[in-house]
């Protein structure tokens, strides 16, 4: 099973040539949606990290802290 950081790095890789900025909030929302889609399709989580409900949306705390300066 992946860690959330692996999935986050994949999204960053996909968006590196795009003009849109991938901020921390967008990255965490993408992780949330990816986790939900993977759970629906396979019945298993995509990554093992927990997702928390924060004021501005779903957050994987380790990802937030790793990329909060961006």
C-alpha positions as CSV (number, residue, x, y, z in Angstrom):
1,X,0.0,0.0,0.0
2,X,1.2,3.5,-0.8
3,X,1.9,6.2,1.7
4,X,0.1,9.6,1.1
5,X,3.5,11.2,0.3
6,X,3.8,8.9,-2.7
7,X,0.4,9.8,-4.0
8,X,1.2,13.5,-3.4
9,X,4.4,13.3,-5.3
10,X,2.5,11.7,-8.2
11,X,0.1,14.6,-8.3
12,X,2.9,17.1,-8.2
13,X,4.6,15.3,-11.0
14,X,1.4,15.4,-13.1
15,X,0.9,19.1,-12.5
16,X,4.5,20.3,-13.0
17,X,4.0,21.4,-16.6
18,X,0.6,23.0,-15.9
19,X,0.1,26.7,-15.5
20,X,-2.2,26.1,-12.6
21,X,-0.6,26.3,-9.2
22,X,-1.0,23.2,-7.1
23,X,-1.3,24.6,-3.6
24,X,-1.4,22.6,-0.4
25,X,-5.2,22.8,-0.2
26,X,-5.6,21.5,-3.7
27,X,-3.1,18.8,-3.1
28,X,-4.9,17.6,0.0
29,X,-8.3,17.6,-1.8
30,X,-6.9,15.6,-4.6
31,X,-5.6,13.1,-2.1
32,X,-9.1,12.9,-0.5
33,X,-10.8,12.3,-3.8
34,X,-8.2,9.8,-4.9
35,X,-8.7,7.9,-1.7
36,X,-12.4,7.9,-2.1
37,X,-12.3,6.8,-5.7
38,X,-9.9,4.0,-5.0
39,X,-12.0,2.8,-2.0
40,X,-15.1,2.7,-4.2
41,X,-13.4,0.8,-7.1
42,X,-11.4,-1.7,-5.1
43,X,-12.8,-1.7,-1.6
44,X,-9.2,-0.9,-0.3
45,X,-7.6,2.4,0.6
46,X,-5.0,3.8,-1.8
47,X,-2.8,5.0,1.0
48,X,-2.5,4.2,4.7
49,X,-2.4,7.7,6.2
50,X,-5.5,9.0,7.8
51,X,-7.4,12.0,6.5
52,X,-8.6,14.6,9.0
53,X,-11.5,17.1,8.8
54,X,-10.0,20.6,9.1
55,X,-11.7,23.9,8.8
56,X,-11.0,24.4,5.1
57,X,-11.4,20.7,4.0
58,X,-9.9,17.3,4.3
59,X,-6.2,17.1,5.2
60,X,-3.5,14.5,5.5
61,X,-1.5,16.1,8.3
62,X,1.9,14.8,7.2
63,X,1.3,16.2,3.7
64,X,0.1,19.5,5.0
65,X,3.2,20.0,7.1
66,X,5.6,18.7,4.4
67,X,4.2,21.2,1.8
68,X,2.9,24.1,4.0
69,X,5.6,26.4,2.7
70,X,4.4,26.1,-0.9
